[in-house]
Amino acid sequence: SPPQGPRMLNMTEKGKAGKIQLPREIFRSLSSQTARVVVTVLNIQQLGMFEEINQTGQVLDDTVVGITVGETSISGLQDPVQLTFTHGQLLHGITPQCVFWDASKGTAGGWSSNGCVTQTRDKGTVCSCDHLTFFTLLLNPALNRSTAQALMVVATAGCGVAIAFSIFIIAFCIFLRWRFRSEETLRINLGLHVNLMGSMLLLNLAFLLNSGLSSGTQLGTCKVLGGVTHYCLLCSFTWMALEGCHFYLLFVKVLGTYIHHYLAKLCLIGWGFPALVVGVAGVIGSYGEYSIQTTEHQVIAHLCWITSKHLLVHYITNCGYFSLIFLFNMAVFGVVTQKSCCLQGMGTVQGDRSAWKVALVVMGLFCLLGATWALAFFTHGTSSEPVLYLFTILNSLQGFFIFIWLVVLYYPKTKEVAGSLSHIIRHDKTTTVSQD
């Protein structure tokens, strides 16, 4: 009643306690002094109700909660109704979504989230909705079985293509390093590319080996395979960062200071730092069998990777690490682009073609090697399936794109590119000295 205001209504279904809080606004809008509040808890599996066509998510515990107050339809509430659905820890990749049954959706009705806000907490999910009807918590898998299988086929085929072109690129860069032995800047650039493509070659080989041997593999072997795959991924990220650092020194800092065994020191970082991280993760037992499952606990795929109990390791060493690298590379990309435009405006870079080549060198590394991996941050939920396909295809074809890019830029007029870079460096040194 209006004098008493809202109450906390407890409900228990299958041993799990939930909570419903009705706002005072509902009772103030009623014309009568008393109103009947009806809460209906339905098991839709037994009743065969609320079945949506082409539904990808699963209803939590097959339970739907209906709420009615009085005899009228209530909607557009300023203070929302709050329903708390209690559940245990959800599987990795499962996204809870507060929905209600919309009879006007499609031909037979369907679930809709309009007017509802989802708040995930440690032991449950709170749904805040601006109307009264039948509510539930829909558990959406990140991938369904058909999509996962299609992505695995695309990724496997793409890895084969990437391996072939990685080998071509490594051989091509080694040939150019031998042919232009007198161009030290060019040799360092090509040496970086060789190490980057070597890390990507190992990553693709590790993925193919992982997907082929993870199912039914012994625990010890799976731990080693998971660590090797993680190591190759971190090596690829690290060499992306080293490419960014090198371009910063080459185009921005331009100190002109000779660094003894420069490429060897980069190799120590590029191959040594990931080994240190993987070693620490292995000591705490982070690697093992990782299963990708649907909401119905059906296994989509087995991988030897970081286990679900150590997801914090994944978020720190993979997501966090790459985020820092990506932000740094994008910052360097912006600075280098601005500097290249200034040099072109000053007439330092002679000819539009040379300026175009210098810009393409930077853009090729940052867009083809960095931006494609950033798509991983948008691959959450069932609505991101197009992004998943785009992410898989672009990263699978990285080797092909880089091979074309290297052929266009470095061959057959490699001396022209190296001479343009050297001219920029010499001009920048002269400008810096004159300003001092």
Backbone hydrogen bonds, N-H to C=O, Kabsch-Sander energy under -0.5 kcal/mol:
donor,donor_aa,acceptor,acceptor_aa,energy
5,G,1,S,-2.0
9,L,7,R,-0.7
9,L,20,I,-2.1
10,N,8,M,-0.6
11,M,18,G,-1.1
13,E,16,K,-2.0
16,K,13,E,-1.6
18,G,11,M,-2.5
19,K,84,T,-1.5
20,I,9,L,-1.5
21,Q,82,Q,-2.7
22,L,7,R,-0.8
26,I,23,P,-1.1
27,F,23,P,-0.6
28,R,24,R,-1.9
29,S,25,E,-1.2
30,L,27,F,-0.9
37,V,35,A,-0.5
38,V,36,R,-0.6
38,V,68,T,-2.7
39,V,37,V,-0.5
40,T,38,V,-0.5
40,T,66,G,-2.9
41,V,39,V,-0.5
42,L,40,T,-0.6
42,L,64,V,-2.9
44,I,42,L,-0.8
44,I,62,D,-2.0
45,Q,62,D,-0.6
47,L,43,N,-1.8
48,G,44,I,-2.1
49,M,44,I,-0.8
52,E,50,F,-0.6
55,Q,52,E,-1.1
58,Q,139,L,-2.2
60,L,137,L,-2.5
62,D,59,V,-2.0
63,T,60,L,-2.1
64,V,42,L,-2.2
65,V,135,F,-3.0
66,G,40,T,-3.2
66,G,64,V,-0.5
67,I,133,T,-1.8
68,T,38,V,-2.1
70,G,36,R,-2.3
72,T,69,V,-0.5
76,G,130,D,-0.5
77,L,130,D,-2.5
81,V,129,C,-3.0
82,Q,21,Q,-2.2
83,L,81,V,-0.5
83,L,127,C,-2.6
84,T,19,K,-3.3
85,F,83,L,-0.6
85,F,125,T,-2.9
86,T,84,T,-0.6
87,H,123,K,-1.4
94,I,91,L,-1.9
95,T,140,N,-2.7
97,Q,138,L,-1.9
99,V,136,T,-2.1
100,F,112,S,-2.6
101,W,134,F,-1.9
102,D,100,F,-0.6
102,D,110,G,-3.1
103,A,101,W,-0.7
105,K,102,D,-1.5
106,G,104,S,-0.5
109,G,105,K,-1.5
110,G,102,D,-1.8
112,S,100,F,-2.4
116,C,113,S,-2.0
117,V,128,S,-2.3
119,Q,126,V,-2.1
121,R,124,G,-2.9
125,T,85,F,-2.5
126,V,119,Q,-2.9
127,C,83,L,-3.4
127,C,125,T,-0.5
128,S,117,V,-2.2
128,S,126,V,-0.5
129,C,81,V,-2.3
129,C,127,C,-0.6
130,D,115,G,-1.4
132,L,74,I,-2.1
135,F,65,V,-3.8
135,F,133,T,-0.6
136,T,99,V,-2.0
138,L,97,Q,-3.0
138,L,136,T,-0.6
139,L,58,Q,-3.1
139,L,137,L,-0.5
140,N,95,T,-2.6
140,N,138,L,-0.8
142,A,93,G,-0.7
148,A,144,N,-2.5
149,Q,145,R,-2.4
150,A,146,S,-2.2
151,L,147,T,-2.5
152,M,148,A,-2.2
153,V,149,Q,-1.9
154,V,150,A,-2.3
155,A,151,L,-3.0
156,T,152,M,-2.4
157,A,153,V,-2.4
158,G,154,V,-2.7
159,C,155,A,-2.3
160,G,156,T,-1.6
161,V,157,A,-1.8
162,A,158,G,-2.8
163,I,159,C,-2.6
164,A,160,G,-1.9
165,F,161,V,-2.3
166,S,162,A,-2.2
167,I,163,I,-2.0
168,F,164,A,-1.8
169,I,165,F,-2.6
170,I,166,S,-2.5
171,A,167,I,-2.3
172,F,168,F,-2.7
173,C,169,I,-2.9
174,I,170,I,-2.2
175,F,171,A,-2.1
176,L,172,F,-2.1
177,R,173,C,-2.4
178,W,174,I,-1.8
179,R,175,F,-2.2
180,F,176,L,-2.5
181,R,178,W,-0.6
181,R,179,R,-0.5
183,E,180,F,-0.8
184,E,182,S,-1.1
187,R,183,E,-2.2
188,I,184,E,-2.2
189,N,185,T,-2.3
190,L,186,L,-2.6
191,G,187,R,-2.1
192,L,188,I,-2.2
193,H,189,N,-2.0
194,V,190,L,-2.3
195,N,191,G,-1.9
196,L,192,L,-2.5
197,M,193,H,-2.8
198,G,194,V,-2.1
199,S,195,N,-2.2
200,M,196,L,-1.9
201,L,197,M,-2.3
202,L,198,G,-2.2
203,L,199,S,-2.0
204,N,200,M,-2.3
205,L,201,L,-2.1
206,A,202,L,-2.6
207,F,203,L,-2.2
208,L,204,N,-2.2
209,L,205,L,-2.4
210,N,206,A,-2.5
211,S,207,F,-2.9
212,G,208,L,-1.4
213,L,209,L,-1.8
214,S,210,N,-2.1
216,G,214,S,-0.5
217,T,214,S,-1.4
222,C,218,Q,-2.6
223,K,219,L,-2.2
224,V,220,G,-1.9
225,L,221,T,-2.5
226,G,222,C,-2.6
227,G,223,K,-2.2
228,V,224,V,-2.4
229,T,225,L,-2.4
230,H,226,G,-2.2
231,Y,227,G,-2.4
232,C,228,V,-2.4
233,L,229,T,-2.0
234,L,230,H,-2.4
235,C,231,Y,-2.3
236,S,232,C,-2.0
237,F,233,L,-2.1
238,T,234,L,-2.6
239,W,235,C,-2.5
240,M,236,S,-1.6
241,A,237,F,-1.9
242,L,238,T,-2.3
243,E,239,W,-2.0
244,G,240,M,-1.8
245,C,241,A,-2.5
246,H,242,L,-2.6
247,F,243,E,-2.2
248,Y,244,G,-1.9
249,L,245,C,-2.3
250,L,246,H,-2.3
251,F,247,F,-2.6
252,V,247,F,-0.5
252,V,248,Y,-1.9
253,K,248,Y,-2.8
254,V,249,L,-2.1
260,H,258,Y,-0.6
262,Y,259,I,-1.1
265,K,261,H,-2.2
266,L,262,Y,-1.9
267,C,263,L,-2.2
268,L,264,A,-1.8
269,I,265,K,-1.6
270,G,266,L,-3.4
271,W,267,C,-2.4
272,G,268,L,-1.2
273,F,269,I,-1.7
275,A,271,W,-0.6
276,L,272,G,-1.8
277,V,273,F,-2.0
278,V,274,P,-2.7
279,G,275,A,-2.2
280,V,276,L,-2.0
281,A,277,V,-2.4
282,G,278,V,-2.5
283,V,279,G,-1.8
284,I,280,V,-1.5
285,G,282,G,-1.2
286,S,281,A,-2.1
288,G,305,W,-2.3
290,Y,303,L,-3.7
292,I,301,A,-2.4
293,Q,291,S,-0.6
294,T,298,Q,-1.9
297,H,294,T,-1.8
299,V,297,H,-0.5
300,I,292,I,-4.1
301,A,292,I,-1.1
303,L,290,Y,-2.4
305,W,288,G,-2.3
305,W,303,L,-0.9
307,T,286,S,-2.6
310,H,307,T,-1.4
311,L,308,S,-0.9
313,V,310,H,-1.0
314,H,310,H,-1.0
315,Y,311,L,-2.5
316,I,312,L,-2.1
317,T,313,V,-2.6
318,N,314,H,-1.9
319,C,314,H,-1.6
320,G,315,Y,-3.0
321,Y,316,I,-1.1
322,F,318,N,-2.4
323,S,319,C,-2.1
324,L,320,G,-1.9
325,I,321,Y,-1.9
326,F,322,F,-3.2
327,L,323,S,-2.4
328,F,324,L,-2.3
329,N,325,I,-2.8
330,M,326,F,-2.4
331,A,327,L,-2.0
332,V,328,F,-2.6
333,F,329,N,-2.6
334,G,330,M,-2.1
335,V,331,A,-2.2
336,V,332,V,-3.1
337,T,333,F,-2.3
338,Q,334,G,-2.1
339,K,335,V,-2.5
340,S,336,V,-2.7
341,C,337,T,-2.1
342,C,338,Q,-1.9
343,L,339,K,-2.6
344,Q,340,S,-2.1
345,G,341,C,-2.2
346,M,342,C,-1.8
347,G,344,Q,-0.9
348,T,343,L,-2.4
349,V,343,L,-0.7
350,Q,348,T,-0.7
351,G,349,V,-0.6
355,A,351,G,-1.6
356,W,352,D,-2.4
357,K,353,R,-2.1
358,V,354,S,-2.5
359,A,355,A,-2.4
360,L,356,W,-2.2
361,V,357,K,-2.0
362,V,358,V,-1.5
363,M,359,A,-2.7
364,G,360,L,-2.6
365,L,361,V,-1.4
366,F,362,V,-2.3
367,C,363,M,-2.6
368,L,363,M,-0.6
368,L,364,G,-1.6
369,L,365,L,-1.3
370,G,366,F,-0.9
371,A,366,F,-1.7
372,T,367,C,-0.9
374,A,370,G,-1.1
375,L,371,A,-0.6
375,L,372,T,-0.9
376,A,373,W,-1.7
377,F,374,A,-1.6
378,F,375,L,-1.7
379,T,376,A,-1.2
380,H,378,F,-0.9
384,S,381,G,-1.3
385,E,382,T,-1.1
388,L,384,S,-2.2
389,Y,385,E,-2.3
390,L,386,P,-2.3
391,F,387,V,-3.0
392,T,388,L,-2.5
393,I,389,Y,-2.6
394,L,390,L,-2.6
395,N,391,F,-2.0
396,S,392,T,-1.7
397,L,393,I,-1.9
398,Q,395,N,-0.7
401,F,397,L,-2.2
402,I,398,Q,-2.8
403,F,399,G,-2.0
404,I,400,F,-2.1
405,W,401,F,-2.3
406,L,402,I,-2.6
407,V,403,F,-2.2
408,V,404,I,-2.3
409,L,405,W,-2.1
410,Y,406,L,-2.9
411,Y,407,V,-1.2
414,T,412,P,-0.9
417,V,413,K,-1.2
418,A,414,T,-2.6
419,G,415,K,-2.7
420,S,416,E,-2.0
421,L,417,V,-2.4
422,S,418,A,-2.6
423,H,419,G,-2.2
424,I,420,S,-1.9
425,I,421,L,-2.3
426,R,422,S,-2.8
427,H,423,H,-2.4
428,D,424,I,-2.4
429,K,425,I,-2.2
430,T,426,R,-2.2
431,T,427,H,-2.6
432,T,428,D,-2.5
433,V,429,K,-2.4
434,S,430,T,-2.3
435,Q,431,T,-2.0
436,D,432,T,-1.9
